[in-house]
Amino acid sequence: MDSVSSDLEEYARRRMKLAGFSVIGYDHPYFAPLDRLRSDFRARGDELTTFANYDYLGLSEDERIRKAAIQSINEFGVGVGGSRLVGGERTCHRALEYDLAAFIGVDDTIAMVSGYGTNISLVGHLLTKGDLILVDDLAHNSLVMGTRLSRATIVEFPHNDMERLEEILKEKRSHFRRVLILIEGLYSMDGDVPDLPKFLELRNRYNTWLMIDEAHSIGVLGKTGRGITEHFGLDMSDVDIVVGTMSKAFVSCGGFIGGKQIVIDWLRFTLPGFVYSVGLTPSVTAAVREALDIISREPWRIDKLRENSRYFAERARSLGLNIGDAIAEGVIPIIFDTSEKTMIAGRALLRAGYYVPPIVQIGVPKNKPRLRFFLNASHTKAQIDGVLEALVAAMDPSRQRAQFSSKHGGPATTPKNVVRLVDTDADTSTGTARAR
Ligand SMILES: Cc1ncc(COP(=O)(O)O)c(C=O)c1O
């Protein structure tokens, strides 16, 4: 038993190193409990500003949403004790699904306990042998994992490369019965968008289906936050199937699928991640319904998010920072050339009162580490100016050298839960750049 366990430990140690742990070292800002960070800063008379959270519309602390969730617990309880198919159904579930459908502009939706799980289950379930799935090579890990589950043939196309996608379609379309193209509405690591009109044109010309993951685009893109279709002045009914999460603009958790009535009816009876999983906890249904209501009644939140995003992007560019292809809507990365510099900058920002966890190795190509900023409707211009000024200061080469060589003891102001950054023997030759 001992030897089995130590084998596993050794294996885990090696796999962890491969996954990038040798780069991030022990003094990393991951898993930092935000409540404690905040209270530590407050105790010193400072404020912590987070750019780490996809609370795009500034609703995460909203009293009305909390109240709705609590009221729902009082009415329905905490859990529902079963799959919705067989005993877990409550009236609040369909009410949420109708509200989501009305908001995004589809016939119907189905809501599930996890956004990640929704994608895996749906992509794994939709198509089968003899079919083809074409997936953008920067698509979210949950979509990629779904393709691995599917029995269809999978082909990745280079991110947003329409010419390459068309070449693949020309070459392969006739060999497969059905073809599904998988893209995102707003890419979560780069903040860029697909050319939706062109995707739809190819979809029509090559007789394929188009599925869009709108996790980051709903509530963010378009005048009223309806997502990528509104961004391009198109109609959601143009898209075959849409998925989203309730963890971003809707500040709760869970995933949903939207589409034509018969498609959603079919999934309601057959989708494994729905049929074989518990129904959403009622407090989530109430919180999301309240968020939907607030978003519709307070459109200024979307305008403010847009204004903040544009301001951040303009200021960042004017300071010579690299924001890649971000279109300045909600998510904007600052791209670095090495993981070490990214880690050091993230740590310096935290010390200055801004939480922006570095994204290195896992989630992005290893030669494009970044600090990913989620802007929100509650940020002030002073906070945006402040974080960018602190970042420019942190990127000063002389400062970076000084910080990198301080092996034996972080500054006295390092928050309690962030352990000291040790010098790393950076192993950038390995890693899981694809594992978003
Ligand atoms: C594009 C995309 N799809 C799906 C998900 C999974 O959603 P959730 O975190 O709500 O499970 C994420 C998570 O961040 C995402 O970025």
The ligand as an SDF file (V2000), in Angstrom:
LIG
                    3D

 16 16  0  0  0  0  0  0  0  0999 V2000
  -15.7180   30.5700  -22.1760 C   0  0  0  0  0  0  0  0  0  0  0  0
  -16.0950   29.8370  -20.9290 C   0  0  0  0  0  0  0  0  0  0  0  0
  -16.9840   28.8510  -20.9950 N   0  0  0  0  0  0  0  0  0  0  0  0
  -17.3470   28.1540  -19.9010 C   0  0  0  0  0  0  0  0  0  0  0  0
  -16.8150   28.4330  -18.6650 C   0  0  0  0  0  0  0  0  0  0  0  0
  -17.2290   27.6340  -17.4660 C   0  0  0  0  0  0  0  0  0  0  0  0
  -18.1380   28.3510  -16.7170 O   0  0  0  0  0  0  0  0  0  0  0  0
  -18.2670   28.1970  -15.1290 P   0  0  0  0  0  0  0  0  0  0  0  0
  -17.0270   28.7810  -14.5360 O   0  0  0  0  0  0  0  0  0  0  0  0
  -19.4720   29.0060  -14.8240 O   0  0  0  0  0  0  0  0  0  0  0  0
  -18.4090   26.7620  -14.8370 O   0  0  0  0  0  0  0  0  0  0  0  0
  -15.8830   29.4420  -18.5430 C   0  0  0  0  0  0  0  0  0  0  0  0
  -15.3010   29.7520  -17.2190 C   0  0  0  0  0  0  0  0  0  0  0  0
  -14.6920   30.7080  -16.9420 O   0  0  0  0  0  0  0  0  0  0  0  0
  -15.5020   30.1710  -19.6960 C   0  0  0  0  0  0  0  0  0  0  0  0
  -14.6010   31.1590  -19.6330 O   0  0  0  0  0  0  0  0  0  0  0  0
  1  2  1  0
  2  3  1  0
  2 15  2  0
  3  4  2  0
  4  5  1  0
  5  6  1  0
  5 12  2  0
  6  7  1  0
  7  8  1  0
  8  9  2  0
  8 10  1  0
  8 11  1  0
 12 13  1  0
 12 15  1  0
 13 14  2  0
 15 16  1  0
M  END
$$$$
